[in-house]
């Protein structure tokens, strides 16, 4: 099973930027459509905020469109998945996870926490 490790979170002021990274343990993750999910504090649901298909097509939740950019390294055997987050808002606060986009793996990483102060 592919293990996923998220990193790059932190505390930032409104309007600031962060770049998250997702490092998979196996190149097997490369064949999946991949996504970033956000779990708001106190909520059980993980919201899909950005996805990238194997062909490179990207899609975003309306709440982050124009502010977040999903990308991946394509030249390496194990491709790191990124999420560039700009113009951050307090409502972007949460724990961010990466996983497969269509049918997430049952085992999730620990996520990386993002806190946006007002």
C-alpha positions in Angstrom: 0.0 0.0 0.0 1.2 3.5 -0.8 2.1 5.6 2.2 1.5 9.4 1.9 3.4 12.0 3.8 2.2 15.6 3.8 4.3 18.6 4.8 4.6 22.3 4.4 1.8 23.5 6.7 2.1 26.2 9.3 0.8 29.5 10.7 0.3 32.3 8.2 -1.5 35.7 8.2 -4.5 36.4 6.0 -3.2 37.1 2.5 -0.1 35.0 3.0 1.1 31.9 1.1 2.1 28.3 1.8 3.3 25.5 -0.4 2.3 22.0 0.7 4.0 18.9 -0.5 2.9 15.2 -0.6 5.6 12.6 -0.9 4.4 9.1 -1.7 6.3 6.0 -0.7 5.9 4.4 -4.1 5.7 5.3 -7.7 2.5 3.4 -7.8 0.8 6.7 -6.7 1.8 8.2 -10.1 -0.8 6.2 -12.0 -3.7 7.7 -9.9 -5.6 10.9 -10.4 -4.5 12.8 -7.3 -6.0 15.3 -5.0 -5.6 17.5 -1.9 -8.3 17.4 0.7 -9.1 19.7 3.6 -10.6 18.9 7.0 -11.8 21.9 8.9 -11.3 22.0 12.6 -13.9 20.0 14.4 -15.3 18.5 11.2 -15.2 14.9 10.2 -15.7 15.5 6.5 -12.7 15.9 4.2 -13.4 18.3 1.4 -11.7 17.8 -1.9 -10.1 21.2 -2.7 -7.9 20.4 -5.7 -7.3 17.5 -8.1 -5.0 16.7 -11.0 -5.6 13.9 -13.4 -2.9 11.8 -15.0 -3.1 13.8 -18.2 -2.5 17.0 -16.2 -6.0 18.4 -16.1 -6.7 20.2 -12.9 -9.9 21.1 -11.0 -10.6 23.1 -7.9 -13.3 23.7 -5.4 -15.1 27.0 -5.9 -13.8 28.2 -2.6 -10.1 28.0 -3.6 -10.3 28.6 -7.4 -7.9 31.3 -8.5 -5.9 31.1 -5.2 -4.7 27.5 -5.1 -2.6 25.7 -7.7 -2.1 21.9 -7.7 1.0 20.5 -9.5 3.2 17.5 -9.5 6.8 16.7 -10.4 6.7 14.7 -13.6 10.3 13.9 -14.2 11.0 11.7 -11.2 10.2 8.1 -10.5 8.3 9.1 -7.3 6.4 12.3 -8.2 5.8 14.7 -5.3 2.4 16.4 -5.4 2.2 20.1 -4.5 -0.4 22.6 -3.5 0.5 26.3 -3.8 -1.8 28.3 -1.7 -1.9 32.1 -2.1 -4.2 34.8 -0.8 -5.0 32.6 2.2 -8.1 33.3 4.2 -9.0 32.2 7.7 -11.6 29.8 6.3 -8.7 27.9 4.7 -7.6 26.8 8.1 -7.6 23.0 8.5 -5.6 19.9 8.1 -4.6 19.1 4.5 -4.3 15.6 3.2 -3.3 14.1 -0.2 -4.8 11.0 -1.6 -6.2 9.5 -4.8 -8.9 11.7 -6.3 -11.6 9.3 -7.4 -11.5 6.5 -4.7 -9.2 7.6 -1.9 -7.0 4.9 -0.4 -8.5 3.7 2.9 -5.3 4.6 4.8 -4.7 8.3 5.0 -1.5 10.2 5.9 -1.3 12.3 9.0 -1.9 15.5 7.1 -0.3 18.9 7.5 -2.0 21.7 9.5 -2.6 25.1 8.1 -3.7 27.9 10.3 -4.6 31.3 8.8 -4.8 34.1 11.3 -7.1 37.1 10.7 
